[in-house]
Amino acid sequence: MTILPAETRMAGVSLDVGDLDAMTAFYRDVLLLDVIAARGGVVTLGKGGQVLVTLRHRPGLPRGTRRSAGLFHTALLHPDQAALAAVLASVAVNSPDLYTGSGDHLVSQAFYLDDPEGNGVELYYDRPRTEWTWQNGRVKMATLFIDPSEFILGHITPEARNYVESAPDTRGALAEADGQVVGHVHLKVGNTAAAKNFTSTCSASR
């Protein structure tokens, strides 16, 4: 079985949003991304100068539903468990109502939430590939419960704790939050067979 190199990375994700100010505040103050640029109705956010999320203002945008085709979630990959714990703690302090669950997938540790307009977000950390287990030619995976409070208490640094507990307008920089990338995106489709055929056709034509 061929797997992608560990260094493979995605570019940023662009989202159309109805309330640009509220969504900017969420990705900046809750998910701890930096505003890189804000021009007209477009705001780009990321880390270390790398754009991870672009918000495009679309007034009157209808809210998506869980059964509608489109984005399922954007997955933000963190460089280590301390960085993940810092962002997860920020979610717990600022937007606990948006949290939806967790999963230890053996190859990764992940926590899930929705942004204020219903777009799914995954916050996760990849275990080193040397720790993966193979079974019958496939990477062994699962979905096991992770207690988010225990994860935060076990991995957050004192500096990150102080940062999260400070008002957004008084914060400085947080080193633990650097190094995030978009790890993957998952999509929802209305017709599984048609979507599978489309992706197969695209792969064959490359």
Phi, psi and omega per residue, in radians:
M1 nan 2.302 3.140
T2 -1.650 2.286 3.059
I3 -2.100 2.705 -3.120
L4 -1.166 2.597 3.070
P5 -1.022 2.596 -3.104
A6 -1.071 -0.420 -3.091
E7 -1.431 -0.110 -3.112
T8 -1.089 2.300 -3.116
R9 -2.366 2.619 3.034
M10 -1.571 2.850 2.964
A11 -1.466 -3.037 -3.128
G12 -1.273 2.955 -3.140
V13 -1.950 2.412 3.093
S14 -1.881 2.330 -3.140
L15 -2.174 2.328 2.942
D16 -1.413 2.329 -3.069
V17 -2.313 2.585 3.130
G18 -1.469 -0.681 -3.126
D19 -2.029 1.643 -3.040
L20 -1.111 -0.711 -3.102
D21 -1.138 -0.800 -3.120
A22 -1.151 -0.696 -3.121
M23 -1.254 -0.640 3.063
T24 -1.083 -0.778 3.133
A25 -1.072 -0.676 -3.139
F26 -1.139 -0.902 -3.088
Y27 -1.211 -0.466 3.117
R28 -1.462 -0.926 -2.975
D29 -1.552 -0.458 -3.131
V30 -1.711 -0.856 3.135
L31 -1.554 -0.010 2.971
L32 1.112 0.535 3.026
L33 -1.483 2.709 3.113
D34 -1.625 2.454 2.996
V35 -1.324 2.041 -3.124
I36 -1.563 -0.688 3.124
A37 -2.730 2.608 3.068
A38 -2.472 1.899 -3.095
R39 -2.338 2.089 3.133
G40 1.046 -2.166 -3.131
G41 -1.740 0.423 -3.117
V42 -2.239 2.255 3.078
V43 -2.179 2.251 3.077
T44 -1.907 2.410 -3.132
L45 -2.293 2.639 3.129
G46 -3.080 -2.709 3.132
K47 -2.462 2.423 3.115
G48 1.033 0.517 -3.123
G49 1.435 -0.091 3.135
Q50 -1.600 2.169 -3.123
V51 -1.287 2.199 3.091
L52 -1.894 -0.698 -3.099
V53 -2.358 2.279 3.022
T54 -1.989 2.184 3.120
L55 -1.804 2.178 -3.129
R56 -2.011 2.100 -3.071
H57 -1.222 2.200 3.079
R58 -2.332 1.546 -3.099
P59 -0.959 2.410 3.112
G60 1.393 0.163 -3.135
L61 -1.060 2.184 3.109
P62 -1.253 2.536 3.129
R63 -1.270 2.331 3.110
G64 -1.234 2.819 3.090
T65 -2.007 2.830 -3.100
R66 -1.126 -0.404 -3.099
R67 -1.737 -0.012 -3.141
S68 -1.498 2.574 3.113
A69 -1.191 2.602 3.139
G70 2.502 -2.581 -3.108
L71 -1.298 2.278 2.996
F72 -1.579 -0.960 2.979
H73 -2.802 2.720 2.950
T74 -1.747 2.243 -3.082
A75 -1.826 2.039 3.126
L76 -1.694 2.003 -3.102
L77 -1.549 2.252 -3.109
H78 -1.807 2.585 -3.041
P79 -1.210 -0.450 -3.137
D80 -2.754 3.056 -3.081
Q81 -1.225 -0.504 3.107
A82 -1.140 -0.746 3.114
A83 -1.133 -0.713 3.110
L84 -1.128 -0.746 -3.135
A85 -1.085 -0.634 3.133
A86 -1.095 -0.813 -3.124
V87 -1.222 -0.691 3.123
L88 -1.098 -0.676 3.083
A89 -1.118 -0.670 3.107
S90 -1.097 -0.703 3.073
V91 -1.080 -0.780 -3.119
A92 -1.082 -0.656 -3.114
V93 -1.354 -0.712 -2.955
N94 -1.768 -0.579 -3.060
S95 -2.527 0.975 -3.104
P96 -1.097 -0.433 -3.129
D97 -1.200 -0.313 -3.123
L98 -1.559 -0.143 -3.127
Y99 -1.254 2.378 -3.094
T100 -2.130 -0.257 3.109
G101 2.740 -3.051 -3.086
S102 -2.515 2.916 3.085
G103 -2.835 2.119 2.940
D104 -1.562 1.893 -3.072
H105 -1.652 0.249 -3.114
L106 1.273 -0.777 3.069
V107 -1.528 -0.255 -3.093
S108 -2.717 2.861 3.008
Q109 -2.081 2.191 -2.976
A110 -2.343 2.576 3.065
F111 -2.284 2.506 -2.976
Y112 -2.148 2.554 3.085
L113 -2.747 3.025 3.012
D114 -1.984 2.584 3.007
D115 -1.409 3.051 -3.055
P116 -1.048 -0.310 3.130
E117 -1.874 0.257 3.008
G118 1.559 0.090 3.064
N119 -1.349 2.281 -3.141
G120 -1.237 2.549 3.094
V121 -2.344 2.320 2.999
E122 -1.964 2.287 3.035
L123 -1.945 2.120 -3.042
Y124 -2.607 2.925 3.109
Y125 -2.284 2.299 3.096
D126 -1.555 2.243 2.990
R127 -1.233 2.612 3.109
P128 -0.985 2.516 -3.111
R129 -1.079 -0.407 3.091
T130 -1.166 -0.285 3.128
E131 -1.692 -0.044 3.122
W132 -1.265 2.644 3.080
T133 -1.974 2.339 3.123
W134 -1.826 2.464 -3.134
Q135 -2.489 2.058 -3.130
N136 0.960 0.724 3.084
G137 1.381 0.105 3.134
R138 -2.204 2.645 3.070
V139 -1.235 2.262 -3.129
K140 -1.337 2.243 -3.140
M141 -2.353 2.865 3.112
A142 -2.747 3.126 2.998
T143 -2.327 1.690 -3.098
L144 -1.929 2.621 -3.098
F145 -1.215 2.439 2.982
I146 -2.121 2.260 3.067
D147 -1.341 1.976 -3.069
P148 -1.097 -0.611 3.137
S149 -1.149 -0.753 3.113
E150 -1.133 -0.672 3.129
F151 -1.100 -0.801 -3.138
I152 -1.073 -0.871 -3.103
L153 -1.092 -0.543 -3.096
G154 -1.419 -0.313 -2.999
H155 -2.251 -0.295 -3.083
I156 -1.265 2.483 3.108
T157 -1.572 2.771 3.085
P158 -1.015 -0.670 3.132
E159 -1.097 -0.751 3.136
A160 -1.179 -0.652 3.113
R161 -1.071 -0.797 3.113
N162 -1.107 -0.693 -3.141
Y163 -1.078 -0.843 -3.091
V164 -1.135 -0.620 -3.094
E165 -1.423 -0.089 3.121
S166 -1.562 2.667 3.070
A167 -1.137 2.473 -3.097
P168 -0.902 -0.647 -3.078
D169 -1.380 -0.019 3.095
T170 -1.958 0.015 -3.074
R171 -1.353 2.586 2.978
G172 -1.722 -2.365 3.097
A173 -1.750 2.676 3.100
L174 -2.197 1.907 -3.059
A175 -1.098 -0.621 -3.078
E176 -1.096 -0.400 -3.078
A177 -1.487 -0.166 3.134
D178 -1.274 2.756 3.040
G179 1.613 0.143 3.088
Q180 -1.285 2.612 3.016
V181 -2.460 2.883 2.979
V182 -1.391 1.969 -3.084
G183 -1.376 -0.712 3.116
H184 -2.974 2.966 2.946
V185 -2.251 2.576 3.013
H186 -2.027 2.490 -3.091
L187 -2.046 2.681 2.988
K188 -1.803 2.429 -3.131
V189 -2.207 2.694 3.118
G190 -1.527 -0.459 -3.129
N191 -2.331 1.817 -3.052
T192 -1.081 -0.754 -3.095
A193 -1.116 -0.759 3.135
A194 -1.139 -0.697 3.125
A195 -1.154 -0.711 3.120
K196 -1.125 -0.701 3.120
N197 -1.155 -0.678 3.124
F198 -1.104 -0.825 -3.126
T199 -1.157 -0.621 3.107
S200 -1.148 -0.700 3.112
T201 -1.130 -0.739 3.120
C202 -1.101 -0.734 -3.141
S203 -1.136 -0.681 -3.110
A204 -1.238 -0.446 -3.085
S205 -1.550 -0.077 -3.117
R206 -1.294 nan nan
